[in-house]
Amino acid sequence: MELGIYTFAELTPDAGGGPTISAEQRLKDLIEEVELADQVGLDVFGVGEHHRPDFAVSSPAVALAAAATRTERIRLTSAVSVISSDDPVRVFQDFATLDLLSGGRAEIMAGRGSFIESFPLFGFELEDYDELFAEKLGLLLAVRESTEVTWSGRHRAPIDGRGVYPRPLQDPLPVWVAVGGSPQSAMRTGRLGLPMALAIIGGEPARFAPFAELHRTAATEAGHPAPALSINSHGFVAETSQAAADTSFPAFATMMDRIGRERGWPPMTRQAFDASLGLRGANFAGSPEQVAEKIVHQHGIFGHQRFLIQFSVGTLPHADVMRSIELYGTEVAPLVRRALDGIKSDPTPPGTEPALGAR
């Protein structure tokens, strides 16, 4: 299994009462985080796209290009690129450029996004939300498939035999589709034969297993081999479970309450947060042993090929994030890899994977 990190480069107020970090400093910290993730042997780093004051990155390809010059092995992906409100030709060109700069390590994670600010900003109607995504995903795949593109649609000017350059080193350039809680999205992704990134940030993860099955079944029925699956979740790693919860909760609650006030959610309580940390909960905050055990447990449910964790849900001290990345790469990852290697050599039924040690 590939193990990685994703971030939105948050700019929320300091949960301890300190000043809000500047966008300049947050981007500098981000590059250090990607560099460390590469050094400790993690496989993937993702950066999300937002158009709000509480996030520092609106152009993932630019941030990842800066990281490409400081890293050697780690794969670099958006998490996500909001193609509904962007130009898929330009998204492809940006990530093809990143692929060339990084020596073939770029990926696109296409999604509709969890916020709507980009739609009015770039002149699109929210009533076209799903149609925009489907049409533009089709264009992105057409540009990926052929250098010269002929295409027409309802929401963009047609392309009549035009060449799209530069071309990436990877052929094809990997394109994942990020899915939240929509069965239709999971099936569409499968029918296209594309890998799916399933975001699980609340509730009981086992309830999301049908989405993975819909994805695989739709791919098989469309004549594709079973595409890869990534599980993307919140979490944090510290030396002990208590330290992980105590460090991550204030920033997590600050961010979730900020979004909750816009969407009518109740305030985040410590009780609810702690309840999500158990083996069958959605949050991966814990000790290295606890986090590794939970990753392996979910692998028994989903059989996924990639797991990405978002540490900085809300603004955390940079030193704490760096330590979390270090523990994830040097302690969690080896535990997970050994456990999954053992399962391959001696398969056990889902949900009965061996324990990884005391927490």
BAVOVEX-805678 format. One line per 8 residues: number of its first residue (from 1); their letters; for each residue x, y, z of C-alpha. Coordinates in Angstrom, 2 decimals. Layout:
BEGIN
NUM = a = X Y Z; ...
//
This chain:
BEGIN
1 = melgiytf = 0.00 0.00 0.00; 1.17 3.53 -0.79; 1.13 5.83 2.25; 1.00 9.58 1.99; -0.17 12.95 3.25; -2.42 15.66 1.94; -2.96 19.22 3.11; -4.97 22.33 2.32
9 = aeltpdag = -2.30 24.65 3.79; -4.69 26.04 6.39; -4.62 29.65 7.59; -7.06 29.39 10.50; -6.47 31.35 13.71; -4.03 29.79 16.12; -6.05 27.58 18.48; -3.83 28.66 21.36
17 = ggptisae = -4.65 32.33 20.87; -1.56 33.30 18.89; -1.59 35.25 15.63; -2.78 33.68 12.40; 0.19 32.46 10.38; 0.90 34.45 7.19; 0.34 32.89 3.77; 4.03 33.42 3.02
25 = qrlkdlie = 5.14 31.47 6.08; 2.55 28.74 5.55; 3.84 28.09 2.04; 7.43 27.95 3.30; 6.31 25.45 5.94; 4.47 23.45 3.29; 7.60 22.94 1.20; 9.49 21.76 4.30
33 = eveladqv = 6.68 19.29 5.02; 6.86 17.80 1.53; 10.64 17.62 1.72; 10.51 15.76 5.04; 7.83 13.37 3.77; 10.16 12.48 0.91; 13.12 11.98 3.25; 11.26 9.60 5.59
41 = gldvfgvg = 10.14 7.40 2.70; 6.47 8.29 2.25; 4.99 7.68 -1.18; 2.62 10.56 -1.96; 2.03 14.20 -1.00; -1.17 15.99 -2.03; -2.07 19.69 -1.95; -5.63 20.95 -2.27
49 = ehhrpdfa = -7.11 23.89 -4.19; -9.19 26.52 -2.39; -10.23 30.11 -3.04; -10.88 31.26 0.52; -8.96 33.35 3.07; -8.48 30.36 5.40; -6.29 28.40 2.93; -2.99 29.37 1.32
57 = vsspaval = -3.08 27.39 -1.94; -5.29 28.23 -4.91; -2.92 26.65 -7.46; -1.67 23.22 -6.35; 0.57 22.78 -9.39; 2.59 25.88 -8.48; 3.12 24.76 -4.88; 3.97 21.23 -5.99
65 = aaaatrte = 6.43 22.53 -8.60; 8.30 24.29 -5.81; 8.32 21.04 -3.84; 9.53 19.10 -6.90; 12.87 20.92 -6.78; 13.38 19.86 -3.14; 12.35 16.21 -3.41; 13.54 13.12 -5.25
73 = rirltsav = 11.07 10.24 -4.99; 7.70 11.19 -3.53; 4.74 11.46 -5.90; 3.12 14.91 -6.09; -0.63 15.24 -6.57; -3.40 17.77 -6.27; -5.95 16.97 -3.58; -8.05 18.15 -5.35
81 = svissddp = -8.03 20.16 -8.57; -11.52 21.67 -8.91; -11.87 21.04 -12.63; -15.56 22.05 -12.63; -14.54 25.72 -12.43; -11.16 25.47 -14.18; -10.02 24.88 -17.74; -9.05 21.21 -18.10
89 = vrvfqdfa = -6.60 22.05 -20.87; -4.73 24.40 -18.56; -4.89 21.92 -15.66; -3.32 19.29 -17.91; -0.60 21.68 -19.08; 0.22 22.70 -15.50; 0.56 19.11 -14.32; 2.41 18.03 -17.45
97 = tldllsgg = 4.91 20.78 -16.63; 5.09 19.52 -13.04; 5.66 16.01 -14.38; 8.60 17.21 -16.44; 10.09 19.17 -13.53; 9.70 16.26 -11.11; 11.01 13.50 -13.38; 7.62 11.84 -13.82
105 = raeimagr = 6.07 12.13 -10.34; 2.96 14.24 -10.99; -0.67 13.22 -10.60; -4.02 14.99 -10.88; -6.77 14.30 -8.37; -9.86 15.76 -10.00; -12.87 16.69 -7.90; -15.84 18.98 -7.55
113 = gsfiesfp = -14.47 20.43 -4.31; -16.08 20.89 -0.92; -16.53 24.68 -1.27; -18.28 26.76 -3.91; -16.26 30.01 -4.03; -14.53 29.10 -7.30; -17.80 28.93 -9.25; -18.83 32.61 -9.07
121 = lfgfeled = -15.16 33.64 -9.08; -14.63 32.10 -12.52; -18.12 32.76 -13.87; -19.88 29.39 -13.55; -23.38 28.60 -12.33; -23.84 26.34 -9.33; -26.93 24.82 -10.94; -24.54 23.25 -13.47
129 = ydelfaek = -22.44 21.70 -10.67; -22.55 18.06 -11.78; -22.75 18.69 -15.52; -19.67 20.91 -15.37; -17.66 18.22 -13.66; -18.69 15.42 -16.03; -18.05 17.50 -19.14; -14.72 18.86 -18.02
137 = lglllavr = -13.49 15.50 -16.77; -14.21 14.19 -20.26; -12.15 16.99 -21.78; -9.28 16.37 -19.36; -9.20 12.70 -20.36; -9.36 13.61 -24.07; -6.37 15.94 -23.70; -4.51 13.22 -21.79
145 = estevtws = -5.21 10.65 -24.50; -4.14 12.62 -27.57; -1.80 15.51 -28.34; -4.19 16.89 -30.96; -7.68 17.38 -29.58; -11.04 17.82 -31.27; -13.79 18.37 -28.72; -17.04 20.25 -28.13
153 = grhrapid = -19.26 20.74 -25.12; -21.82 23.09 -23.58; -19.68 24.95 -21.05; -16.50 25.71 -23.00; -15.56 26.82 -26.49; -14.89 23.86 -28.82; -11.40 22.69 -29.76; -10.83 21.89 -33.43
161 = grgvyprp = -7.74 19.75 -33.92; -5.48 21.81 -31.67; -2.29 20.49 -30.11; -1.88 20.63 -26.33; 1.67 21.03 -25.03; 3.86 20.19 -23.20; 3.32 16.46 -22.96; 4.20 14.77 -19.67
169 = lqdplpvw = 6.88 12.14 -19.11; 4.26 9.68 -17.85; 1.97 8.25 -20.49; -0.72 8.45 -19.39; -0.44 11.14 -16.72; -2.26 9.62 -13.71; -5.73 11.05 -13.08; -7.65 10.10 -9.93
177 = vavggspq = -11.21 11.16 -9.14; -12.02 12.29 -5.60; -15.43 11.15 -4.33; -17.25 12.08 -1.13; -20.59 10.41 -0.50; -22.15 10.02 -3.95; -22.86 6.52 -5.33; -23.30 8.04 -8.79
185 = samrtgrl = -19.79 9.53 -8.63; -18.28 6.21 -7.58; -20.00 4.41 -10.46; -19.03 7.07 -13.02; -15.40 6.84 -11.92; -15.50 3.07 -12.28; -17.11 3.19 -15.71; -14.25 5.41 -16.85
193 = glpmalai = -11.73 2.95 -15.45; -10.19 5.65 -13.25; -8.74 5.23 -9.76; -10.90 6.72 -7.00; -9.94 8.66 -3.87; -12.68 8.14 -1.30; -12.80 10.84 1.38; -13.89 9.50 4.78
201 = iggeparf = -13.80 12.29 7.35; -16.71 11.33 9.60; -19.04 8.53 10.57; -18.12 4.87 10.56; -15.77 4.03 7.68; -17.25 0.56 7.18; -20.42 2.26 5.93; -18.43 3.50 2.92
209 = apfaelhr = -17.54 -0.03 1.75; -20.45 -0.08 -0.77; -18.89 2.89 -2.58; -15.69 0.91 -3.14; -17.73 -2.04 -4.39; -19.77 0.16 -6.75; -16.52 1.56 -8.13; -15.02 -1.88 -8.77
217 = taateagh = -18.23 -3.36 -10.18; -18.80 -0.46 -12.59; -15.22 -0.78 -13.84; -15.56 -4.52 -14.40; -18.89 -4.14 -16.21; -17.34 -1.49 -18.47; -14.50 -3.87 -19.36; -11.77 -2.23 -17.29
225 = papalsin = -9.40 -3.94 -14.87; -10.15 -3.17 -11.23; -8.88 0.41 -10.70; -6.96 1.54 -7.64; -8.64 2.94 -4.54; -7.33 5.50 -2.08; -8.83 6.25 1.33; -8.29 9.87 2.43
233 = shgfvaet = -8.90 10.75 6.10; -8.03 13.15 8.90; -5.49 12.29 11.59; -2.33 13.09 13.50; 0.56 11.04 14.92; 2.29 11.66 18.25; 4.28 9.56 20.68; 1.13 8.60 22.60
241 = sqaaadts = -2.57 8.46 21.81; -3.31 11.08 24.45; -0.72 13.49 23.07; -2.07 13.06 19.54; -5.62 13.84 20.64; -4.64 16.75 22.89; -2.48 18.35 20.19; -4.80 17.93 17.23
249 = fpafatmm = -8.22 18.57 18.78; -8.05 22.37 19.37; -7.01 23.12 15.77; -9.42 20.50 14.41; -12.32 22.00 16.34; -11.37 25.53 15.27; -11.51 24.55 11.60; -14.62 22.37 11.79
257 = drigrerg = -16.52 24.97 13.81; -15.51 27.66 11.31; -16.95 25.61 8.46; -19.85 24.46 10.62; -21.04 28.04 11.19; -21.41 28.38 7.41; -23.22 25.07 7.01; -25.33 24.83 10.15
265 = wppmtrqa = -23.34 22.11 11.89; -23.31 21.85 15.69; -20.04 22.76 17.45; -17.39 20.05 17.60; -17.10 18.55 21.09; -14.14 16.74 22.58; -16.42 13.80 23.33; -17.38 13.43 19.66
273 = fdaslglr = -13.77 13.84 18.61; -12.56 11.17 21.03; -15.30 8.81 19.85; -13.93 9.06 16.29; -10.47 7.87 17.40; -11.44 4.25 18.07; -10.54 1.43 15.71; -13.83 1.76 13.82
281 = ganfagsp = -13.92 5.57 13.80; -12.92 7.90 10.98; -10.12 9.94 12.61; -6.55 8.61 12.62; -5.13 10.69 15.49; -3.10 8.43 17.75; 0.21 6.80 18.57; 2.18 5.16 15.75
289 = eqvaekiv = 0.93 1.73 16.80; -2.67 2.87 17.01; -2.59 4.61 13.62; -0.90 1.64 11.95; -3.43 -0.77 13.44; -6.27 1.35 12.14; -4.83 1.58 8.62; -4.47 -2.21 8.48
297 = hqhgifgh = -7.98 -2.67 9.89; -9.45 -0.48 7.15; -7.45 -2.34 4.53; -9.40 -5.41 5.60; -12.60 -3.50 4.77; -11.63 -1.80 1.51; -8.59 -3.62 0.12; -7.31 -0.21 -0.99
305 = qrfliqfs = -3.95 0.50 -2.60; -3.31 3.96 -1.12; -3.95 5.77 2.15; -3.59 9.54 2.56; -3.87 11.34 5.89; -4.52 15.05 6.47; -2.61 16.20 9.55; -3.20 19.95 9.45
313 = vgtlphad = -6.96 20.17 9.88; -6.77 23.69 11.21; -3.47 25.43 11.86; -1.08 23.38 13.98; 2.42 24.44 15.06; 4.85 23.63 12.28; 7.12 21.68 14.62; 4.22 19.41 15.63
321 = vmrsiely = 3.30 18.72 12.00; 6.92 17.94 11.17; 7.16 15.52 14.09; 3.93 13.87 12.99; 5.29 13.40 9.47; 8.50 11.94 10.90; 6.61 9.42 13.05; 4.32 8.51 10.16
329 = gtevaplv = 7.23 7.75 7.88; 9.63 6.12 10.32; 7.26 4.22 12.62; 3.74 3.93 11.17; 4.74 3.07 7.61; 7.08 0.17 8.54; 4.43 -1.31 10.83; 1.78 -1.14 8.11
337 = rraldgik = 4.04 -2.55 5.42; 5.14 -5.48 7.56; 1.56 -6.29 8.53; 0.28 -6.15 4.95; 3.22 -8.21 3.70; 2.24 -10.81 6.30; -1.36 -10.78 5.13; -0.25 -11.36 1.51
345 = sdptppgt = 1.81 -14.39 2.50; -0.85 -15.78 4.87; -4.26 -14.31 3.93; -6.86 -13.89 6.65; -10.52 -12.93 6.33; -11.28 -9.18 6.26; -11.39 -7.65 9.73; -9.15 -10.32 11.31
353 = epalgar = -5.73 -8.82 10.58; -3.10 -9.31 13.28; -2.77 -6.72 16.02; 0.20 -4.41 15.66; 1.07 -3.93 19.31; -0.12 -2.15 22.39; -1.08 1.49 22.08
//
